[in-house]
Amino acid sequence: MSDDIFKDRHLSEDEETIEKTINYLKLNDPENANRNYAIGFLRFMERVAFQIEKKQDLNYDDFLREFKKSEQNNTDLAD
């Protein structure tokens, strides 16, 4: 991982970040605490990074809820 994590736009490719995300999911979303979901979550973060940088108060719980909602929408579209 780069020294300046806030400038790193490839977190979904960083093994350490993927493992930390899986650990976060184990606590907050145990049924989805797996590598593929973690990578998807990180990619979702990357897609909205520009908007997050402009927001001063980022609530990670709200962010996780939004990600789950986007995943459900993607699943609904695939059916």
LOKEVEX-387595 format. One record per atom (N, C-alpha, C, O): chain; atom name; x, y, z. Coordinates in nm, 3 decimals. Atoms other than C-alpha are relative to their C-alpha. Last residue first. Layout:
// LOKEVEX-387595
[lumgu 'A','CA',[X,Y,Z]]
...
This chain:
// LOKEVEX-387595
[lumgu 'A','N',[0.106,0.103,0.000]]
[lumgu 'A','CA',[-3.243,-1.167,-1.239]]
[lumgu 'A','C',[-0.095,0.013,-0.116]]
[lumgu 'A','O',[-0.188,-0.066,-0.129]]
[lumgu 'A','N',[-0.053,0.121,0.061]]
[lumgu 'A','CA',[-2.928,-0.961,-1.317]]
[lumgu 'A','C',[-0.108,-0.111,-0.009]]
[lumgu 'A','O',[-0.098,-0.200,-0.093]]
[lumgu 'A','N',[-0.014,-0.021,0.143]]
[lumgu 'A','CA',[-3.105,-0.631,-1.253]]
[lumgu 'A','C',[0.044,-0.128,-0.072]]
[lumgu 'A','O',[0.008,-0.151,-0.187]]
[lumgu 'A','N',[0.133,-0.010,0.059]]
[lumgu 'A','CA',[-3.222,-0.744,-0.911]]
[lumgu 'A','C',[0.006,0.015,-0.151]]
[lumgu 'A','O',[-0.076,-0.042,-0.223]]
[lumgu 'A','N',[0.055,0.135,-0.001]]
[lumgu 'A','CA',[-2.869,-0.853,-0.821]]
[lumgu 'A','C',[-0.139,-0.001,-0.065]]
[lumgu 'A','O',[-0.171,-0.090,-0.143]]
[lumgu 'A','N',[-0.071,0.075,0.103]]
[lumgu 'A','CA',[-2.730,-0.514,-0.925]]
[lumgu 'A','C',[-0.054,-0.142,-0.010]]
[lumgu 'A','O',[-0.068,-0.196,-0.120]]
[lumgu 'A','N',[0.048,-0.051,0.129]]
[lumgu 'A','CA',[-2.997,-0.336,-0.719]]
[lumgu 'A','C',[0.067,-0.075,-0.114]]
[lumgu 'A','O',[0.002,-0.108,-0.213]]
[lumgu 'A','N',[0.134,0.056,0.020]]
[lumgu 'A','CA',[-2.912,-0.559,-0.422]]
[lumgu 'A','C',[-0.057,0.046,-0.133]]
[lumgu 'A','O',[-0.120,-0.032,-0.204]]
[lumgu 'A','N',[-0.017,0.142,0.031]]
[lumgu 'A','CA',[-2.542,-0.473,-0.458]]
[lumgu 'A','C',[-0.136,-0.065,-0.025]]
[lumgu 'A','O',[-0.150,-0.146,-0.117]]
[lumgu 'A','N',[-0.047,0.007,0.138]]
[lumgu 'A','CA',[-2.627,-0.101,-0.476]]
[lumgu 'A','C',[0.020,-0.145,-0.043]]
[lumgu 'A','O',[-0.007,-0.180,-0.158]]
[lumgu 'A','N',[0.111,-0.037,0.087]]
[lumgu 'A','CA',[-2.835,-0.129,-0.158]]
[lumgu 'A','C',[0.041,-0.010,-0.146]]
[lumgu 'A','O',[-0.037,-0.058,-0.229]]
[lumgu 'A','N',[0.091,0.114,0.001]]
[lumgu 'A','CA',[-2.556,-0.316,0.018]]
[lumgu 'A','C',[-0.118,0.027,-0.093]]
[lumgu 'A','O',[-0.162,-0.062,-0.167]]
[lumgu 'A','N',[-0.062,0.106,0.081]]
[lumgu 'A','CA',[-2.314,-0.041,-0.084]]
[lumgu 'A','C',[-0.092,-0.120,-0.009]]
[lumgu 'A','O',[-0.110,-0.176,-0.117]]
[lumgu 'A','N',[0.012,-0.040,0.141]]
[lumgu 'A','CA',[-2.549,0.227,0.046]]
[lumgu 'A','C',[0.061,-0.106,-0.092]]
[lumgu 'A','O',[0.007,-0.135,-0.199]]
[lumgu 'A','N',[0.140,0.016,0.039]]
[lumgu 'A','CA',[-2.579,0.044,0.379]]
[lumgu 'A','C',[-0.020,0.036,-0.147]]
[lumgu 'A','O',[-0.092,-0.034,-0.219]]
[lumgu 'A','N',[0.023,0.143,0.015]]
[lumgu 'A','CA',[-2.199,0.014,0.402]]
[lumgu 'A','C',[-0.144,-0.026,-0.043]]
[lumgu 'A','O',[-0.168,-0.111,-0.128]]
[lumgu 'A','N',[-0.068,0.041,0.122]]
[lumgu 'A','CA',[-2.162,0.388,0.339]]
[lumgu 'A','C',[-0.024,-0.149,-0.027]]
[lumgu 'A','O',[-0.051,-0.188,-0.140]]
[lumgu 'A','N',[0.085,-0.043,0.111]]
[lumgu 'A','CA',[-2.420,0.466,0.605]]
[lumgu 'A','C',[0.059,-0.045,-0.133]]
[lumgu 'A','O',[-0.013,-0.087,-0.223]]
[lumgu 'A','N',[0.120,0.083,-0.007]]
[lumgu 'A','CA',[-2.219,0.257,0.851]]
[lumgu 'A','C',[-0.098,0.036,-0.111]]
[lumgu 'A','O',[-0.156,-0.052,-0.174]]
[lumgu 'A','N',[-0.028,0.128,0.062]]
[lumgu 'A','CA',[-1.897,0.425,0.734]]
[lumgu 'A','C',[-0.121,-0.094,0.005]]
[lumgu 'A','O',[-0.140,-0.175,-0.085]]
[lumgu 'A','N',[0.049,0.100,-0.094]]
[lumgu 'A','CA',[-2.030,0.773,0.815]]
[lumgu 'A','C',[0.014,-0.136,-0.067]]
[lumgu 'A','O',[-0.058,-0.166,-0.163]]
[lumgu 'A','N',[0.030,0.128,0.063]]
[lumgu 'A','CA',[-1.820,1.026,0.626]]
[lumgu 'A','C',[-0.041,-0.098,0.108]]
[lumgu 'A','O',[0.035,-0.124,0.201]]
[lumgu 'A','N',[0.038,0.103,-0.097]]
[lumgu 'A','CA',[-1.840,1.374,0.774]]
[lumgu 'A','C',[-0.043,-0.126,-0.071]]
[lumgu 'A','O',[-0.158,-0.139,-0.112]]
[lumgu 'A','N',[-0.081,-0.008,-0.121]]
[lumgu 'A','CA',[-1.646,1.626,0.562]]
[lumgu 'A','C',[-0.031,-0.110,0.101]]
[lumgu 'A','O',[0.060,-0.160,0.166]]
[lumgu 'A','N',[0.089,0.007,-0.115]]
[lumgu 'A','CA',[-1.777,1.539,0.218]]
[lumgu 'A','C',[0.084,-0.003,0.128]]
[lumgu 'A','O',[0.179,-0.081,0.138]]
[lumgu 'A','N',[0.062,-0.130,-0.018]]
[lumgu 'A','CA',[-1.564,1.657,-0.074]]
[lumgu 'A','C',[-0.090,0.005,0.123]]
[lumgu 'A','O',[-0.129,0.113,0.168]]
[lumgu 'A','N',[-0.104,-0.098,-0.032]]
[lumgu 'A','CA',[-1.330,1.359,-0.060]]
[lumgu 'A','C',[-0.060,0.137,0.030]]
[lumgu 'A','O',[-0.005,0.212,0.110]]
[lumgu 'A','N',[-0.035,0.015,-0.141]]
[lumgu 'A','CA',[-1.634,1.131,-0.046]]
[lumgu 'A','C',[0.105,0.103,0.041]]
[lumgu 'A','O',[0.098,0.158,0.151]]
[lumgu 'A','N',[0.106,-0.061,-0.080]]
[lumgu 'A','CA',[-1.761,1.261,-0.379]]
[lumgu 'A','C',[0.032,-0.005,0.148]]
[lumgu 'A','O',[0.003,0.088,0.223]]
[lumgu 'A','N',[0.000,-0.143,0.026]]
[lumgu 'A','CA',[-1.431,1.188,-0.554]]
[lumgu 'A','C',[-0.105,0.071,0.085]]
[lumgu 'A','O',[-0.079,0.177,0.140]]
[lumgu 'A','N',[-0.107,-0.068,-0.075]]
[lumgu 'A','CA',[-1.403,0.849,-0.390]]
[lumgu 'A','C',[-0.002,0.151,-0.019]]
[lumgu 'A','O',[0.020,0.225,0.076]]
[lumgu 'A','N',[0.056,-0.120,-0.061]]
[lumgu 'A','CA',[-1.741,0.731,-0.524]]
[lumgu 'A','C',[0.104,0.082,0.077]]
[lumgu 'A','O',[0.068,0.173,0.151]]
[lumgu 'A','N',[0.088,-0.070,0.093]]
[lumgu 'A','CA',[-1.614,0.477,-0.774]]
[lumgu 'A','C',[-0.054,0.130,0.057]]
[lumgu 'A','O',[-0.079,0.225,-0.016]]
[lumgu 'A','N',[-0.082,-0.068,0.100]]
[lumgu 'A','CA',[-1.322,0.380,-0.549]]
[lumgu 'A','C',[-0.087,0.081,-0.095]]
[lumgu 'A','O',[-0.050,0.192,-0.134]]
[lumgu 'A','N',[-0.063,-0.116,-0.064]]
[lumgu 'A','CA',[-1.555,0.302,-0.260]]
[lumgu 'A','C',[0.081,0.080,-0.102]]
[lumgu 'A','O',[0.079,0.203,-0.102]]
[lumgu 'A','N',[0.108,-0.096,-0.020]]
[lumgu 'A','CA',[-1.760,0.075,-0.485]]
[lumgu 'A','C',[0.056,0.128,0.062]]
[lumgu 'A','O',[0.021,0.238,0.021]]
[lumgu 'A','N',[0.022,-0.060,0.133]]
[lumgu 'A','CA',[-1.436,-0.093,-0.587]]
[lumgu 'A','C',[-0.112,0.102,0.005]]
[lumgu 'A','O',[-0.105,0.207,-0.060]]
[lumgu 'A','N',[-0.110,-0.093,0.026]]
[lumgu 'A','CA',[-1.356,-0.148,-0.219]]
[lumgu 'A','C',[-0.015,0.068,-0.136]]
[lumgu 'A','O',[0.013,0.187,-0.149]]
[lumgu 'A','N',[0.019,-0.114,-0.091]]
[lumgu 'A','CA',[-1.698,-0.303,-0.156]]
[lumgu 'A','C',[0.107,0.106,-0.024]]
[lumgu 'A','O',[0.077,0.225,-0.031]]
[lumgu 'A','N',[0.111,-0.078,0.053]]
[lumgu 'A','CA',[-1.659,-0.526,-0.460]]
[lumgu 'A','C',[-0.026,0.125,0.082]]
[lumgu 'A','O',[-0.052,0.232,0.028]]
[lumgu 'A','N',[-0.053,-0.067,0.120]]
[lumgu 'A','CA',[-1.317,-0.638,-0.336]]
[lumgu 'A','C',[-0.110,0.086,-0.063]]
[lumgu 'A','O',[-0.083,0.198,-0.106]]
[lumgu 'A','N',[-0.091,-0.106,-0.045]]
[lumgu 'A','CA',[-1.466,-0.712,0.008]]
[lumgu 'A','C',[0.057,0.078,-0.119]]
[lumgu 'A','O',[0.064,0.201,-0.115]]
[lumgu 'A','N',[0.084,-0.110,-0.048]]
[lumgu 'A','CA',[-1.755,-0.904,-0.149]]
[lumgu 'A','C',[0.088,0.117,0.043]]
[lumgu 'A','O',[0.056,0.233,0.015]]
[lumgu 'A','N',[0.067,-0.061,0.114]]
[lumgu 'A','CA',[-1.513,-1.119,-0.348]]
[lumgu 'A','C',[-0.086,0.120,0.041]]
[lumgu 'A','O',[-0.086,0.223,-0.026]]
[lumgu 'A','N',[-0.092,-0.075,0.086]]
[lumgu 'A','CA',[-1.286,-1.181,-0.050]]
[lumgu 'A','C',[-0.072,0.071,-0.115]]
[lumgu 'A','O',[-0.046,0.188,-0.140]]
[lumgu 'A','N',[-0.081,0.085,0.086]]
[lumgu 'A','CA',[-1.553,-1.285,0.199]]
[lumgu 'A','C',[0.079,0.089,-0.097]]
[lumgu 'A','O',[0.051,0.208,-0.111]]
[lumgu 'A','N',[-0.142,-0.019,-0.030]]
[lumgu 'A','CA',[-1.733,-1.129,0.493]]
[lumgu 'A','C',[0.084,-0.100,-0.080]]
[lumgu 'A','O',[0.133,-0.199,-0.027]]
[lumgu 'A','N',[-0.068,-0.041,0.123]]
[lumgu 'A','CA',[-2.079,-1.116,0.335]]
[lumgu 'A','C',[0.149,0.021,0.020]]
[lumgu 'A','O',[0.214,0.086,-0.062]]
[lumgu 'A','N',[0.038,0.092,0.108]]
[lumgu 'A','CA',[-2.266,-1.313,0.603]]
[lumgu 'A','C',[0.064,0.034,-0.133]]
[lumgu 'A','O',[0.064,-0.047,-0.225]]
[lumgu 'A','N',[-0.065,0.131,0.000]]
[lumgu 'A','CA',[-2.067,-1.134,0.873]]
[lumgu 'A','C',[-0.037,-0.091,-0.117]]
[lumgu 'A','O',[0.048,-0.166,-0.165]]
[lumgu 'A','N',[0.082,0.068,0.100]]
[lumgu 'A','CA',[-2.176,-0.779,0.784]]
[lumgu 'A','C',[0.052,-0.143,-0.018]]
[lumgu 'A','O',[0.098,-0.179,-0.126]]
[lumgu 'A','N',[0.116,-0.080,0.037]]
[lumgu 'A','CA',[-2.044,-0.540,1.050]]
[lumgu 'A','C',[-0.096,-0.068,-0.098]]
[lumgu 'A','O',[-0.211,-0.026,-0.110]]
[lumgu 'A','N',[0.065,-0.067,-0.113]]
[lumgu 'A','CA',[-1.782,-0.733,1.247]]
[lumgu 'A','C',[-0.135,0.061,-0.038]]
[lumgu 'A','O',[-0.228,0.061,0.042]]
[lumgu 'A','N',[0.027,0.103,-0.101]]
[lumgu 'A','CA',[-1.676,-0.983,0.982]]
[lumgu 'A','C',[-0.074,0.060,0.119]]
[lumgu 'A','O',[-0.159,-0.006,0.180]]
[lumgu 'A','N',[0.125,0.067,0.034]]
[lumgu 'A','CA',[-1.713,-0.703,0.725]]
[lumgu 'A','C',[-0.035,-0.109,0.101]]
[lumgu 'A','O',[-0.153,-0.131,0.129]]
[lumgu 'A','N',[0.107,-0.096,-0.025]]
[lumgu 'A','CA',[-1.442,-0.498,0.896]]
[lumgu 'A','C',[-0.136,-0.066,-0.026]]
[lumgu 'A','O',[-0.229,-0.050,0.053]]
[lumgu 'A','N',[0.014,-0.009,-0.146]]
[lumgu 'A','CA',[-1.217,-0.805,0.902]]
[lumgu 'A','C',[-0.110,0.098,0.038]]
[lumgu 'A','O',[-0.188,0.071,0.130]]
[lumgu 'A','N',[0.065,0.124,-0.043]]
[lumgu 'A','CA',[-1.282,-0.860,0.530]]
[lumgu 'A','C',[-0.021,0.001,0.151]]
[lumgu 'A','O',[-0.127,-0.039,0.199]]
[lumgu 'A','N',[0.141,-0.016,0.036]]
[lumgu 'A','CA',[-1.196,-0.495,0.469]]
[lumgu 'A','C',[-0.078,-0.124,0.039]]
[lumgu 'A','O',[-0.191,-0.114,0.088]]
[lumgu 'A','N',[0.058,-0.090,-0.100]]
[lumgu 'A','CA',[-0.869,-0.535,0.657]]
[lumgu 'A','C',[-0.149,0.021,-0.027]]
[lumgu 'A','O',[-0.228,0.033,0.067]]
[lumgu 'A','N',[0.010,0.073,-0.127]]
[lumgu 'A','CA',[-0.784,-0.838,0.442]]
[lumgu 'A','C',[-0.064,0.086,0.109]]
[lumgu 'A','O',[-0.146,0.037,0.186]]
[lumgu 'A','N',[0.106,0.101,0.017]]
[lumgu 'A','CA',[-0.863,-0.646,0.121]]
[lumgu 'A','C',[-0.019,-0.077,0.130]]
[lumgu 'A','O',[-0.133,-0.099,0.173]]
[lumgu 'A','N',[0.128,-0.071,-0.008]]
[lumgu 'A','CA',[-0.654,-0.351,0.241]]
[lumgu 'A','C',[-0.117,-0.097,-0.015]]
[lumgu 'A','O',[-0.219,-0.083,0.053]]
[lumgu 'A','N',[0.016,-0.042,-0.140]]
[lumgu 'A','CA',[-0.353,-0.575,0.306]]
[lumgu 'A','C',[-0.136,0.069,0.019]]
[lumgu 'A','O',[-0.204,0.044,0.118]]
[lumgu 'A','N',[0.034,0.114,-0.084]]
[lumgu 'A','CA',[-0.394,-0.744,-0.031]]
[lumgu 'A','C',[-0.024,0.039,0.145]]
[lumgu 'A','O',[-0.116,-0.012,0.209]]
[lumgu 'A','N',[-0.099,0.007,-0.107]]
[lumgu 'A','CA',[-0.402,-0.418,-0.230]]
[lumgu 'A','C',[-0.040,-0.108,0.101]]
[lumgu 'A','O',[-0.145,-0.097,0.164]]
[lumgu 'A','N',[-0.108,0.085,0.048]]
[lumgu 'A','CA',[-0.591,-0.450,-0.559]]
[lumgu 'A','C',[0.108,-0.022,0.107]]
[lumgu 'A','O',[0.205,-0.094,0.083]]
[lumgu 'A','N',[0.057,0.133,0.025]]
[lumgu 'A','CA',[-0.923,-0.316,-0.431]]
[lumgu 'A','C',[0.104,-0.098,-0.053]]
[lumgu 'A','O',[0.076,-0.216,-0.069]]
[lumgu 'A','N',[0.008,0.075,-0.124]]
[lumgu 'A','CA',[-0.731,-0.022,-0.281]]
[lumgu 'A','C',[-0.053,-0.141,-0.022]]
[lumgu 'A','O',[-0.020,-0.232,0.055]]
[lumgu 'A','N',[0.005,0.140,0.039]]
[lumgu 'A','CA',[-0.635,0.106,-0.625]]
[lumgu 'A','C',[-0.006,-0.090,0.124]]
[lumgu 'A','O',[0.064,-0.191,0.131]]
[lumgu 'A','N',[0.129,0.026,0.064]]
[lumgu 'A','CA',[-0.705,0.477,-0.588]]
[lumgu 'A','C',[-0.014,-0.146,-0.042]]
[lumgu 'A','O',[-0.108,-0.180,-0.115]]
[lumgu 'A','N',[-0.002,0.130,0.066]]
[lumgu 'A','CA',[-0.426,0.547,-0.339]]
[lumgu 'A','C',[-0.139,-0.031,-0.055]]
[lumgu 'A','O',[-0.234,-0.043,0.022]]
[lumgu 'A','N',[-0.028,-0.026,0.141]]
[lumgu 'A','CA',[-0.423,0.921,-0.261]]
[lumgu 'A','C',[-0.003,-0.129,-0.082]]
[lumgu 'A','O',[-0.003,-0.126,-0.205]]
[lumgu 'A','N',[0.109,-0.080,0.053]]
[lumgu 'A','CA',[-0.590,0.878,0.077]]
[lumgu 'A','C',[0.021,0.038,-0.146]]
[lumgu 'A','O',[-0.071,0.086,-0.211]]
[lumgu 'A','N',[0.117,0.082,0.034]]
[lumgu 'A','CA',[-0.357,0.590,0.158]]
[lumgu 'A','C',[-0.113,0.081,-0.063]]
[lumgu 'A','O',[-0.189,0.027,-0.142]]
[lumgu 'A','N',[0.113,-0.091,-0.015]]
[lumgu 'A','CA',[-0.048,0.810,0.142]]
[lumgu 'A','C',[-0.127,-0.070,-0.045]]
[lumgu 'A','O',[-0.166,-0.062,-0.162]]
[lumgu 'A','N',[-0.015,-0.072,-0.126]]
[lumgu 'A','CA',[0.244,0.575,0.206]]
[lumgu 'A','C',[-0.118,0.093,0.026]]
[lumgu 'A','O',[-0.152,0.119,0.141]]
[lumgu 'A','N',[-0.081,-0.121,0.006]]
[lumgu 'A','CA',[0.126,0.347,-0.073]]
[lumgu 'A','C',[0.006,0.068,0.136]]
[lumgu 'A','O',[-0.076,0.040,0.223]]
[lumgu 'A','N',[0.084,-0.117,0.000]]
[lumgu 'A','CA',[0.000,0.000,0.000]]
[lumgu 'A','C',[0.089,0.123,0.000]]
[lumgu 'A','O',[0.196,0.124,0.061]]
